[in-house]
Amino acid sequence: MFEIKTVSVMGMGYIGLPTCAIFASRGFQVIGVDINESVVEKVNRGEIHIVEPDLDGLVQKMVASGRLSAFTTPQPADAYIIAVPTPITEDRKPDISYVLTAARMIAPLLKKGDLIVLESTSPVGTTRAMNRLLADLRPDLTFPQTIDGDTDVYVSYSPERVLPGNVLNELINNDRSIGGLSRRSSERTAALYSSFVAGDLFITIAEIAELVKLTENAFRDVNIAFANELAAVCQDLSLNVWEVIDLANRHPRVNILQPGPGVGGHCIAVDPYFIIDAAPGSSPLMQSARAINSSRPHSVVKDIEALFEPGRRHTVACLGLSFKPNIDDLRESPAVEVVRLLAKRKDIDIVAAEPNARALPDELRDLGVGFTDALSAIDRADIVVLLVDHRQFNFVDPESLKDKKLVDTRGLWTWRKARKPDARIEGRKNKAGQSDNLSPEKAA
């Protein structure tokens, strides 16, 4: 049996870099590869280029130990983890070119016994397409063709399922699907990931593992679309959507997610299109969900514009730019889209605050958007728009908002902080969680 001592991670982004650090912490010699020279230089100094709790200390420790090093080109290894982007094109088609490029880069280095694991969220069939490319590039080696039989190189698909802001914990504790192109590929992949995964490992075929990852994110997109549609209904009826959802979720089999300015990030806002592209005639619900969530930034802008007074120049403070709370990731962020749409107007001034970023994206800066801290933004504005419920915004003094017009897309100030503690009449449950009240039969 071939022993894995050296692991190469292709791509050191929001998933790749934490994966590098965790493998190194388990005693592997880890080689991180990224085409961005700045990222490579930072990692080799023991620094990180993303916001993720506890990652900085772990990377610093692993680099100092000599078990983690970074390069701009692939180096020989025993296992290759591919964690590169899989975006969509302008016409919403999957783009797997980064995956295939990574495969071409490692192909010359492959030797008998090597393992290749694709982690990037991918359309169904990507792992097999990568395998075919590698087989064409290295005819001197054998690659999996059927689920049975042994080969020189082993190939699997095993996606992460993590929450930004809690990546290290969830990489370790969450379950994983492992889709090998052969049984030995799955077994070798399971053996590698069991070095740090405390959750269960479920072995299946590559195509199912690929669709499982897409399904998880499409499900959340549909649920968020329902919440956003419910928010529109509540607005028409002049009702508080967050109170409606809070009370509806008291039902033991209801779990409605939260509405907001839209859906962002590289997963939920992108992955449903991979399914839609593969089966457009069978995915009308997913297509509708995408349409609802994609239109939300436009709806938020209309809500803001409804507050404008004719003949007056307004200053609008936009709080939060990342696609979700407490991270710095701006990919596909609906908050950025809201600001971009507002910035097209020439009759208002816009100032943005994002506590997890050091500067505005170039596009917003070029549009004349100002950038400052939240308190300064609120002080300068007459309209305040909460786009992301970062933890820092919890500490905003309500007095500072008293004279402002407010658009709260996350319900932070208009519901969560304003909720009355006496709105619930406490029930009585015994230690087993059952009501102490007499049943109708006993009462009789």
N, C-alpha and C positions, 0 to 999 in steps of 0.2 A: 504494500500500500504506500502511496506517495504521501509524504508528510508536508503539511502546509506550514511554512515558517515565515514566509514573506507575503504580505498582502498589499496589492496596489489598488488605490481608489482613484478612479478616473473622474475628475470633477470635485472640487472642494467648495461647494456651495452650502446651502442651508441643510442639506442632508449629508453630502460627502464629507465635509469637515468633521461634524460630530461622529460620523462612522469611522473616520481615520483615528480620532482620539480614543474611541471605545476599543477598537481592535488593538491599538497600541497598549492600552491599559490592561489588556489580557495577555500581554507578553509577545505579541506578534511584532515583527519588524514591518513597519508600515511606510509605504511610499505614497504620498499624495501627489496627484498630477492635476495641474490646471494651466490653461493657456494664458491666463491673466498673470503677468509677471509680478504685479503689485501684490496679488494674493499669495503667490509663492514666497515672495520676500517677507511678507508679514508673518506667515506661518513659520518660516525658518528662524524668525526672531522670537517665536513663541507668542505671537499676537494673533488676534482673530479680526476678521473684516465684517462680521455680522453681529447682531445683538441676539444672544442666547444665554440665559442664566447658567452659570457654572462652567460654561464651555471654555472661557478664557483661562481659568486656572488649570483645567485638565490639559488643554493644548500646551500651555507653558511647561507643565510638568513632563509631558510626554516628549516634547522637543528637547528639554534639558536632559532627559534620560537617554537620548539617542535613539529611541524607538520610533520616532516620527520625524520624517524629513519630507520636503516638498520639492517638486521639479516641474519644469514646463514641458518636459517630454517624458514618455513612459520609460520605466526601467524594468529589468527582468524581475519577475516575481513568481510565486507558486499559485496565487489566486488573484484574479482581477475583478474588482467590483466596479461596474459602470453606473455612475450616478450623474449623468449629464442632462441638460434640459431637453424636454420634448415639447416644444411650443406648438401653436397652431399658426397657419399662414393667414394672410389677410382675408382669404375666402373661407376661413375656418376649416381647413384641412389639416390633419396631423402631419407634423414635420419630424421625421425620425432621422434626419441627416446627421445630427450630433451623435446619435447612437452608432450609426454606421461609420462615421469618422473615427470615433473612439475604437471601434473594432479594427479598422484599417491600421490605426496607430499601434495597437498591441500585437497584431498578426505576426510581424517579423520576430517577436520575442517569444512566441509560444513554443513550448516543449512538451514532451510526453508527460502526462500526469497533471497538467495545469487545469485549473477550474476557472470558468468565466461566469459571473453572476450579473445579470442585468437587473438593476434596481429602479431605473427611471420609469415613471408612469408611462405606459406605452399602449398603442392600439393593439388589438388582438392580432397575433401573427408576427409581431416585431422580433421576438426572441428567435423564432424559426428563421426569419429573414436574415438576422444577424449571423446565425449559425451557418446558413448557406453561403453568405459572403466570406466568412472565415474559412470554410471548406474550400472555396474557390481560390482564396489567397494562399492557402497552405495545403496543397494537394499531397504533401509528404506526410501529413498527419491525418488521422481519422477523427471525425466528429459524429455526434449522435444523429442517426437517421431514423431509428425506431426506438420505442421505449425499452426494448430488450437489447441485450448485447453490451459488450464493453468497448470502449474507444480510447484513443490517445488523449483527447481533450474532453472535458466535461462542461456542459452548458446548462444554465438554469435561469429562471426568472423568480425573483423574490423581492417584492416591493416593500418599502417601509410604510408604516401607518402611524404618523406622529403628529403631535400638536405643536406648532411653533410656540416657543416660550416654555416648553416642557419636553424638548426633544431627547435629551440624555436619558431622562427617566423612562420615556415611552419607547425608545429604541430597545431598552433592556427589558421592560416589563410587558409590552404588548405582544399578542400572538402574531405569528407570521405564516403566510402561505408560501410554499416552496413548490415551484413548477419546473421540474427538471425535464429535459428533452430525452432523458433515459433514467432508468431506476438508479444507476450508479451516480448519475449527475445529481439527482435529488438527495441521495444518501451522503454524498460528499458535501453538498451545500448545507444539509442539516447538521453535519458534524462541525462545519466551520461556524455556523451561526449559533450553535449550542454553546460555543465558548463564551458568549455573553448574553444570549437571550434567555430570560427567566420565564417568559411566556411559553405557550405551547407552539410547536411547529407542525403545520399541517401539510402533508405532501399530496400534491395533485399534479395535473399536467400543466404545461406552460400557458396554454390558451385560457384555461380556467383561472389561473392565478392572475393573468393579465386582465381578464374581464372582472374579476373580483375587485381589484384595485379601482377600476373605473366605476364599478357599481357603487362602491362605498361613497365616492365623491358625488356621483350623479344623484344618489339618494338624498344627500344633504342639500344639494342644489334644489331639488324638487321641494323639500321640506321648507327651505328658506323662501322659495317662491310662494308657497302657500302663506307663510307669515307675512310676506310683503304684500300679497294680494289682500290678505285680511286687514293689513294696515290701511290700504286704500279704501276698503269697505268702511272701516271705523272712521276714517276721515270724512267720508260722505255722510255718516250718521252722527258725527260729532261725539264719538265715543273714544275712550282711551284704549288703544290696542294692547298696551302692555298689561293693563288690568284684565282685559279679556283673556289674553294668553295665560297670565298667571293663574287665573281661576280655572280655565279650561284644563290646564296641566295638573290640576288637583285630581282629575280623573285618573284612575290607576293605569289606564292603557292609552293615555294621550301624552304625547311629548312634542309639542309644537316648538320649533326653534324661534329665534328672535328676529324681528324685522330690522331693516337698516337701510343704508343708502345704496345697497347693491351687494354683489358678491365679488371677491377678489382673490388674489393669490394664484399660484401656478397650478393649483389642483382643482378646486371646486369650480372655478370660473372657466376652466379649460377642458377638463377630462370628459364632461358629458358630450362634447363635440366629437370625441373619438368614437363613442358609441353611435351617435347620430350619423356620423359619416359612414360607419360600417352598415347600419341598418336604418336608413332614413324613413322607410315606409312603416317601420315598426316602433318608432320612438316619438309619437306626437306629444306625449306628456313631457318628456325631457326637452323637446323643442320649445314647448310652451313655457316651461320653467326658465329656460335660458332667455327667452324673449322678455319675460317678466323681470327677471333679475338684471338683465342688461339695460332695461329702460329705467330702472330706479334712479340713477343719477339725474336723468332728465326731469323726473317727477320732483326730486328734491330741489332742483334749481327753480322749478315753477313755484314751489312753496316759498322759496326765498324771495323770488321776484314779486310774489303777492304782497310782501311787506314793504315794497318800495313806495315812496311817496312821490308823486309827480313834481318835477322841478327841483328836487333835492338830490344832492350827491351823497350817496351812502358809503360808509366804510363797513365792510363785511369781514368779520373774523371767522376763519375756518379752522377749527380745532381738530387735529389729527389728519394724517395723510396715509398711514400704513393701511394694509388691507384688513388688519384685525388688531385687537388691543395688545399693547406692551411688547411689540416687536418693531423692527425697522424695515420690514419687507414691503416695498411699494409695488410689487408686481401685480398688474391687473387691478390695482386698487380703485374701487369706486369713489373713494374720497378724492383721489387725484383727479378723476374724471369730473367730479362736481366742480372742483376749483378751476379746472381747465375750461369747462363750459362757461362758468361765471366770468372768467378772465377775458372772454371774447367780447364782453360788454365794455364800452368805453366810458360809461357814465357812473361807474362805481370804482372804489378802491378796495383791494383785497389784501389782507394780511393773514398768513397761515402760521400755525404753530404745530410742530411735530417734535415732541420731546426725545424721540429715539433717533432723530436724524440731525446731522450737523449742518446740512444745507438743503435747499430746495432742489428738486429735479431741474435739470437745465431747461426743460420745456416750460415749466411754470415761471422760472426766473426770467426767461426771455419774454414771457407774456406780461411782465411787470408786477408779478405777485410779490408782496413783501414777506419777510420771514423773521419771526421773533418768538419769544416765549409766550405761553398761554395768557398769563396775567397782563402782559403788555398789550397783547392782541385784543383782549377783552376791553381794556381801558380805552384803546383807540377807536373801537368800533361802536356803532349803534345797532348793528345786527350781528348776533353771535350764532354760529352754526356748529353744533357738535356732530362731527362725522365719525369719530372713533372714540370709544370709551376707555381711553388709557387710564391706568390707575392714578396717574398724577391729577387728572381732571376731577377725581373724587374730592380733592381738597380745595377746589375753587369755592371761595366764600360766596354764598347765595346773595349777599348784599351787593357784590360786584356785578351781578346780573339783573338787579332790581329794575334798573332803568333801561334795560336792553330789550330789543325784540329778539326772540329766541326760536331757533329751529333745532330741536333735539331729535336727531335721527336714531339715537340709541336708547332713548328713554332714561338716561342716567339722571337728569335733573327733574324731568317732568313726571317720573314715576318712581324709580328706585329710591331716590333720596327724599321724595315727597310722600311716600307711602305712609299711611297712618298706622301706628302700631296697634291701635285698638279696633282695627277693622275686622278682627277675627274673634269669634267666641270659642274659647278653648274647649275641645272635646275631652272625654275621659276614656283613657285606654289603660288596660291592665298591663302587666309586665310582658305578656305574650303578644301585645299589640292589638288585643281584641277589646271591644267596647265593654265597659262595666255596666252599661244600661241593660235593664231587663228586656228580653225579647218579648214580643206581643204575647207569645204563649205563656211565658213565665209571669208576665204582668197580669194575665187573666187568672 
